[in-house]
Amino acid sequence: MIQPALPLLLLACGRDLLYGVDFRGNNIEYQPLKTENASRCRQECTNKDNCQFFTFVGEKADIIDNRNKCLLMASTGKITVQPLEHATSGYSLRHCNDKVTYSTKKYNLVLEMKNWTESQVYCRQHYTNLSIIHTEQDWKEVQSTLSHFNGGVWIGLHRDKPNPDEMWRWSDGEDFMFFNWKTGYGGQNNHDCTISYSSQWMTVGCTAEYQYMCQRVQPGNGTAEKMYELMPEPKTQQDAETDCKKINGRELASICNQKEQEAFDEVTTGNTWIGLEKNDKLWKWSNGEPFHQWKNNTGDGNCTAGLRQKMDTKRLL
């Protein structure tokens, strides 16, 4: 049983959801709330000034009466942390702001011949996972690790079948590209530009005028921070993109995961331009995120090898 010091965790911004973990503390509600998922439970906690942390019990819990229940809690000292199947826990986002902080990744080259599945198992046993590459800085770290090595190495990007319609995912289960559409894939119309509203995305005509969100990525000592800045003056999507770029290092905002969506939502209300736009029938972020350096347009394989300069796809044999 682990008992971490609570005050240190609560004063910082803890956006991560902890799966298979149960937090124990003093309930601030007489009865647990009914919510559809852990993210909604976290929002309920954030909305209450006296809630410090929460546990959500999912729909697959053994006891039917406990399913989809959200427990909101507080404590003046330590909390008890214990494993619990189908539970997800986390902290209030009240101490968060308009930025998301990422730690610089470290990569290790393993000189053993394995297929992709065997490599993933090995990395999970001895490290964290097969390499996950989200940013250009991540790719530079990979290239540095491979600086004295010739040939290809497995990285964590894969799909179940070598099919153009199959989604690429990283070895931690996260999609290669995060999408948060309100309806369908890319909405249900032929518009080519995107706004975010109430934590979901909708496609609209690019000549409409809305407020917009700029972003800046600031490297630090072993970290990188993505910071959002709301620009309230209504502009078209193209004018918004141009205006963000007037300041060096600033771009029209991208939202690449749920953490970034939450940071985005903390500084905006209403319809807000983001940098997702349709280009050659594909949805792409105007700033090039997530970083990719494909060789041969992703090929016909279902697993990915990192080369010195490019990423190449191969079939898993």
Kinemage of the C-alpha trace (Angstrom):
@kinemage 1
@onewidth
@group {chain A} dominant
@subgroup {mainchain}
@vectorlist {calphas} color= white
{ca met a 1} P 0.000 0.000 0.000
{ca ile a 2} L 1.410 3.411 -1.009
{ca gln a 3} L 0.698 6.607 0.896
{ca pro a 4} L 2.086 9.632 -0.983
{ca ala a 5} L 2.176 13.087 0.582
{ca leu a 6} L -0.965 14.759 -0.685
{ca pro a 7} L -0.330 18.529 -0.338
{ca leu a 8} L 2.573 18.491 -2.815
{ca leu a 9} L 0.385 16.835 -5.472
{ca leu a 10} L -2.598 19.103 -4.922
{ca leu a 11} L -0.703 22.377 -5.188
{ca ala a 12} L 0.578 21.436 -8.641
{ca cys a 13} L -1.377 20.754 -11.813
{ca gly a 14} L -1.996 17.023 -12.140
{ca arg a 15} L -3.718 16.337 -15.455
{ca asp a 16} L -2.955 12.621 -15.687
{ca leu a 17} L -5.728 10.088 -15.119
{ca leu a 18} L -4.485 7.127 -13.075
{ca tyr a 19} L -6.052 3.898 -14.345
{ca gly a 20} L -6.648 0.944 -12.045
{ca val a 21} L -6.077 3.160 -9.004
{ca asp a 22} L -8.420 3.937 -6.101
{ca phe a 23} L -7.966 7.080 -3.958
{ca arg a 24} L -9.361 7.057 -0.430
{ca gly a 25} L -10.270 10.233 1.467
{ca asn a 26} L -13.191 12.095 3.019
{ca asn a 27} L -16.216 12.228 0.697
{ca ile a 28} L -17.510 15.774 0.207
{ca glu a 29} L -20.856 14.526 -1.186
{ca tyr a 30} L -23.348 12.433 0.786
{ca gln a 31} L -23.830 10.136 -2.211
{ca pro a 32} L -21.499 9.404 -5.157
{ca leu a 33} L -22.412 11.193 -8.373
{ca lys a 34} L -23.480 9.390 -11.525
{ca thr a 35} L -21.196 10.358 -14.439
{ca glu a 36} L -20.461 8.816 -17.824
{ca asn a 37} L -16.655 8.762 -17.582
{ca ala a 38} L -13.609 9.746 -15.533
{ca ser a 39} L -13.078 13.007 -17.438
{ca arg a 40} L -16.554 14.162 -16.478
{ca cys a 41} L -15.925 13.091 -12.878
{ca arg a 42} L -12.746 15.203 -12.868
{ca gln a 43} L -14.699 18.186 -14.166
{ca glu a 44} L -17.243 17.757 -11.357
{ca cys a 45} L -14.347 17.792 -8.877
{ca thr a 46} L -12.794 20.867 -10.493
{ca asn a 47} L -16.095 22.745 -10.274
{ca lys a 48} L -16.271 22.303 -6.484
{ca asp a 49} L -13.943 24.457 -4.392
{ca asn a 50} L -13.610 21.871 -1.626
{ca cys a 51} L -12.867 18.873 -3.894
{ca gln a 52} L -9.194 17.955 -4.076
{ca phe a 53} L -9.236 14.550 -5.784
{ca phe a 54} L -11.634 11.901 -7.096
{ca thr a 55} L -12.144 8.263 -8.019
{ca phe a 56} L -14.417 7.124 -10.844
{ca val a 57} L -15.642 3.507 -10.968
{ca gly a 58} L -16.351 2.370 -14.543
{ca glu a 59} L -19.228 0.499 -16.098
{ca lys a 60} L -17.446 -2.871 -15.936
{ca ala a 61} L -17.237 -2.918 -12.129
{ca asp a 62} L -18.291 -6.205 -10.520
{ca ile a 63} L -20.983 -4.585 -8.361
{ca ile a 64} L -23.700 -3.060 -10.541
{ca asp a 65} L -24.602 -0.373 -7.987
{ca asn a 66} L -21.022 0.957 -8.129
{ca arg a 67} L -20.879 1.385 -11.904
{ca asn a 68} L -20.338 4.853 -13.385
{ca lys a 69} L -20.039 6.361 -9.910
{ca cys a 70} L -17.930 9.427 -9.160
{ca leu a 71} L -16.570 9.935 -5.640
{ca leu a 72} L -15.433 13.467 -4.821
{ca met a 73} L -13.000 13.724 -1.918
{ca ala a 74} L -10.770 15.943 0.186
{ca ser a 75} L -8.151 15.414 2.873
{ca thr a 76} L -6.014 17.490 5.236
{ca gly a 77} L -3.199 14.955 5.295
{ca lys a 78} L -2.251 11.884 3.299
{ca ile a 79} L -4.489 9.792 1.094
{ca thr a 80} L -4.469 6.053 0.691
{ca val a 81} L -3.726 4.807 -2.808
{ca gln a 82} L -4.536 1.223 -3.712
{ca pro a 83} L -5.086 -0.780 -6.898
{ca leu a 84} L -8.695 -1.316 -7.977
{ca glu a 85} L -9.787 -2.805 -11.290
{ca his a 86} L -12.095 -0.572 -13.365
{ca ala a 87} L -11.313 2.484 -11.191
{ca thr a 88} L -9.744 5.716 -12.437
{ca ser a 89} L -8.490 8.446 -10.116
{ca gly a 90} L -7.021 11.914 -10.394
{ca tyr a 91} L -6.875 15.454 -9.080
{ca ser a 92} L -8.866 18.650 -9.450
{ca leu a 93} L -7.692 20.860 -12.316
{ca arg a 94} L -8.223 23.997 -10.252
{ca his a 95} L -4.458 24.580 -9.980
{ca cys a 96} L -3.974 24.218 -13.754
{ca asn a 97} L -3.757 27.076 -16.247
{ca asp a 98} L -3.315 27.709 -19.964
{ca lys a 99} L -0.239 25.517 -20.417
{ca val a 100} L 0.730 21.861 -20.696
{ca thr a 101} L 4.197 20.740 -19.613
{ca tyr a 102} L 5.980 17.774 -21.189
{ca ser a 103} L 9.143 16.105 -19.957
{ca thr a 104} L 11.924 15.547 -22.467
{ca lys a 105} L 12.007 11.878 -23.448
{ca lys a 106} L 15.093 9.693 -23.133
{ca tyr a 107} L 15.700 6.882 -25.628
{ca asn a 108} L 17.804 3.733 -25.387
{ca leu a 109} L 19.038 1.654 -28.332
{ca val a 110} L 18.615 -2.100 -27.784
{ca leu a 111} L 20.897 -4.142 -30.052
{ca glu a 112} L 18.769 -7.291 -30.183
{ca met a 113} L 16.945 -8.712 -33.220
{ca lys a 114} L 13.216 -9.000 -32.484
{ca asn a 115} L 9.951 -8.470 -34.315
{ca trp a 116} L 7.755 -5.503 -33.332
{ca thr a 117} L 5.609 -7.380 -30.798
{ca glu a 118} L 8.635 -8.929 -29.105
{ca ser a 119} L 10.300 -5.510 -28.999
{ca gln a 120} L 7.271 -3.948 -27.331
{ca val a 121} L 7.189 -6.670 -24.662
{ca tyr a 122} L 10.919 -6.262 -24.005
{ca cys a 123} L 10.720 -2.474 -23.698
{ca arg a 124} L 7.766 -2.663 -21.318
{ca gln a 125} L 9.661 -5.109 -19.140
{ca his a 126} L 12.961 -3.227 -19.044
{ca tyr a 127} L 12.063 0.416 -19.788
{ca thr a 128} L 8.668 2.108 -20.264
{ca asn a 129} L 7.542 1.313 -23.802
{ca leu a 130} L 8.669 1.290 -27.408
{ca ser a 131} L 9.702 4.786 -28.530
{ca ile a 132} L 6.915 7.363 -28.783
{ca ile a 133} L 7.729 10.417 -30.929
{ca his a 134} L 5.357 13.371 -30.622
{ca thr a 135} L 7.553 16.390 -31.315
{ca glu a 136} L 10.483 17.443 -33.447
{ca gln a 137} L 12.576 17.545 -30.264
{ca asp a 138} L 11.678 13.889 -29.633
{ca trp a 139} L 12.855 13.052 -33.156
{ca lys a 140} L 16.136 14.892 -32.592
{ca glu a 141} L 16.671 12.827 -29.430
{ca val a 142} L 16.055 9.638 -31.442
{ca gln a 143} L 18.502 10.735 -34.129
{ca ser a 144} L 21.087 11.523 -31.455
{ca thr a 145} L 20.652 8.048 -29.961
{ca leu a 146} L 21.119 6.518 -33.433
{ca ser a 147} L 24.065 8.756 -34.383
{ca his a 148} L 26.558 5.852 -34.393
{ca phe a 149} L 24.162 3.195 -35.676
{ca asn a 150} L 23.369 2.292 -39.280
{ca gly a 151} L 20.078 0.584 -40.078
{ca gly a 152} L 16.492 0.585 -38.891
{ca val a 153} L 15.043 0.152 -35.400
{ca trp a 154} L 11.469 -0.417 -34.264
{ca ile a 155} L 9.537 2.508 -32.800
{ca gly a 156} L 6.123 2.393 -31.146
{ca leu a 157} L 3.906 3.438 -34.063
{ca his a 158} L 1.748 0.625 -35.459
{ca arg a 159} L -1.684 -0.376 -36.738
{ca asp a 160} L -3.535 -3.670 -36.588
{ca lys a 161} L -3.599 -4.244 -40.363
{ca pro a 162} L -1.623 -2.852 -43.335
{ca asn a 163} L -4.754 -1.083 -44.570
{ca pro a 164} L -4.960 2.616 -45.590
{ca asp a 165} L -8.197 2.944 -43.572
{ca glu a 166} L -6.646 1.508 -40.395
{ca met a 167} L -5.729 4.000 -37.641
{ca trp a 168} L -2.073 4.391 -36.651
{ca arg a 169} L -1.532 4.227 -32.879
{ca trp a 170} L 1.417 4.545 -30.532
{ca ser a 171} L 2.450 1.676 -28.288
{ca asp a 172} L 0.772 3.358 -25.285
{ca gly a 173} L -2.576 3.144 -27.094
{ca glu a 174} L -2.772 6.827 -28.050
{ca asp a 175} L -3.853 7.618 -31.615
{ca phe a 176} L -1.233 9.080 -33.926
{ca met a 177} L -3.594 12.029 -34.313
{ca phe a 178} L -6.091 13.062 -31.631
{ca phe a 179} L -9.544 13.974 -32.966
{ca asn a 180} L -12.402 15.375 -30.907
{ca trp a 181} L -15.247 15.776 -33.417
{ca lys a 182} L -18.720 16.658 -32.174
{ca thr a 183} L -20.345 14.534 -34.896
{ca gly a 184} L -18.791 11.970 -37.216
{ca tyr a 185} L -15.308 12.138 -38.657
{ca gly a 186} L -14.687 15.740 -39.588
{ca gly a 187} L -18.321 16.662 -39.077
{ca gln a 188} L -21.090 16.093 -41.565
{ca asn a 189} L -20.449 18.828 -44.106
{ca asn a 190} L -17.822 19.775 -46.657
{ca his a 191} L -16.149 22.615 -44.729
{ca asp a 192} L -12.351 22.672 -44.553
{ca cys a 193} L -11.673 24.604 -41.323
{ca thr a 194} L -12.320 23.850 -37.660
{ca ile a 195} L -13.466 25.575 -34.484
{ca ser a 196} L -13.476 24.287 -30.920
{ca tyr a 197} L -16.554 24.880 -28.772
{ca ser a 198} L -17.538 23.267 -25.448
{ca ser a 199} L -14.603 20.829 -25.606
{ca gln a 200} L -15.521 19.484 -29.060
{ca trp a 201} L -14.686 20.365 -32.640
{ca met a 202} L -16.915 21.380 -35.533
{ca thr a 203} L -16.103 22.139 -39.149
{ca val a 204} L -17.158 25.512 -40.549
{ca gly a 205} L -16.532 27.624 -43.616
{ca cys a 206} L -13.036 29.122 -43.577
{ca thr a 207} L -14.304 32.659 -44.310
{ca ala a 208} L -16.444 32.835 -41.161
{ca glu a 209} L -15.091 35.154 -38.461
{ca tyr a 210} L -14.399 33.923 -34.918
{ca gln a 211} L -12.024 34.585 -32.062
{ca tyr a 212} L -8.915 32.431 -32.252
{ca met a 213} L -6.273 30.759 -30.118
{ca cys a 214} L -2.543 31.149 -30.641
{ca gln a 215} L 0.050 28.902 -29.049
{ca arg a 216} L 3.720 29.047 -28.234
{ca val a 217} L 6.005 26.115 -27.321
{ca gln a 218} L 8.691 27.108 -24.827
{ca pro a 219} L 11.603 24.692 -24.252
{ca gly a 220} L 12.982 24.442 -20.717
{ca asn a 221} L 15.497 22.416 -18.752
{ca gly a 222} L 14.363 18.896 -19.568
{ca thr a 223} L 10.821 20.063 -20.307
{ca ala a 224} L 8.747 21.824 -22.951
{ca glu a 225} L 5.643 23.944 -22.273
{ca lys a 226} L 2.823 24.522 -24.726
{ca met a 227} L 1.033 27.771 -23.795
{ca tyr a 228} L -2.276 29.012 -25.225
{ca glu a 229} L -3.207 32.674 -25.751
{ca leu a 230} L -6.789 33.689 -26.655
{ca met a 231} L -7.160 36.443 -29.257
{ca pro a 232} L -10.716 37.856 -28.925
{ca glu a 233} L -10.882 39.857 -32.166
{ca pro a 234} L -12.968 37.965 -34.794
{ca lys a 235} L -11.039 37.004 -37.929
{ca thr a 236} L -11.264 34.492 -40.763
{ca gln a 237} L -9.255 31.291 -40.320
{ca gln a 238} L -6.515 32.425 -42.707
{ca asp a 239} L -6.237 35.864 -41.103
{ca ala a 240} L -6.087 34.230 -37.659
{ca glu a 241} L -3.284 31.944 -38.803
{ca thr a 242} L -1.388 34.896 -40.292
{ca asp a 243} L -1.849 37.036 -37.176
{ca cys a 244} L -0.526 34.314 -34.848
{ca lys a 245} L 2.630 34.024 -36.960
{ca lys a 246} L 3.401 37.748 -36.651
{ca ile a 247} L 5.237 36.916 -33.435
{ca asn a 248} L 8.182 34.555 -33.890
{ca gly a 249} L 7.508 31.082 -32.517
{ca arg a 250} L 3.739 31.556 -32.299
{ca glu a 251} L 1.222 29.478 -34.290
{ca leu a 252} L -2.520 28.970 -34.564
{ca ala a 253} L -3.333 26.473 -31.838
{ca ser a 254} L -3.201 22.703 -32.163
{ca ile a 255} L -4.848 20.271 -29.723
{ca cys a 256} L -2.990 16.964 -29.817
{ca asn a 257} L -4.419 15.152 -26.771
{ca gln a 258} L -6.986 15.429 -23.983
{ca lys a 259} L -4.583 17.313 -21.705
{ca glu a 260} L -4.212 20.037 -24.310
{ca gln a 261} L -7.970 20.182 -24.875
{ca glu a 262} L -8.451 20.845 -21.159
{ca ala a 263} L -5.780 23.571 -21.085
{ca phe a 264} L -7.395 25.127 -24.178
{ca asp a 265} L -10.845 25.067 -22.543
{ca glu a 266} L -9.536 26.837 -19.456
{ca val a 267} L -8.894 30.053 -21.400
{ca thr a 268} L -11.772 30.180 -23.881
{ca thr a 269} L -15.525 30.111 -24.241
{ca gly a 270} L -17.528 30.273 -27.435
{ca asn a 271} L -16.479 29.408 -30.975
{ca thr a 272} L -12.695 29.563 -31.351
{ca trp a 273} L -10.547 28.904 -34.409
{ca ile a 274} L -7.968 26.124 -34.127
{ca gly a 275} L -5.343 25.211 -36.709
{ca leu a 276} L -6.923 22.000 -38.000
{ca glu a 277} L -7.694 22.221 -41.693
{ca lys a 278} L -8.405 19.872 -44.569
{ca asn a 279} L -5.591 19.596 -47.093
{ca asp a 280} L -5.689 17.105 -49.988
{ca lys a 281} L -8.646 15.334 -48.299
{ca leu a 282} L -6.630 14.845 -45.101
{ca trp a 283} L -7.004 16.727 -41.819
{ca lys a 284} L -3.725 18.362 -40.802
{ca trp a 285} L -2.599 20.898 -38.222
{ca ser a 286} L -1.324 24.089 -39.820
{ca asn a 287} L 1.810 23.997 -37.619
{ca gly a 288} L 2.725 20.447 -38.690
{ca glu a 289} L 1.874 18.652 -35.423
{ca pro a 290} L 2.075 15.855 -34.582
{ca phe a 291} L 5.623 15.665 -35.860
{ca his a 292} L 6.167 13.089 -38.594
{ca gln a 293} L 8.951 12.367 -41.020
{ca trp a 294} L 7.512 9.626 -43.208
{ca lys a 295} L 9.394 7.871 -45.957
{ca asn a 296} L 7.258 6.856 -48.983
{ca asn a 297} L 4.006 8.360 -47.564
{ca thr a 298} L 3.646 5.788 -44.738
{ca gly a 299} L 4.021 2.775 -47.051
{ca asp a 300} L 1.878 -0.348 -46.875
{ca gly a 301} L 3.100 -1.915 -43.640
{ca asn a 302} L 1.576 -1.974 -40.193
{ca cys a 303} L 4.600 -1.244 -37.975
{ca thr a 304} L 7.171 1.544 -38.108
{ca ala a 305} L 10.955 1.591 -38.081
{ca gly a 306} L 13.011 4.682 -37.326
{ca leu a 307} L 15.875 5.331 -39.722
{ca arg a 308} L 18.589 7.979 -39.476
{ca gln a 309} L 16.563 10.595 -41.361
{ca lys a 310} L 13.085 9.142 -41.974
{ca met a 311} L 10.430 6.823 -40.566
{ca asp a 312} L 9.610 3.786 -42.705
{ca thr a 313} L 6.785 1.272 -42.425
{ca lys a 314} L 7.212 -2.501 -42.467
{ca arg a 315} L 4.950 -5.509 -42.242
{ca leu a 316} L 4.935 -7.338 -38.950
{ca leu a 317} L 5.993 -10.912 -39.765
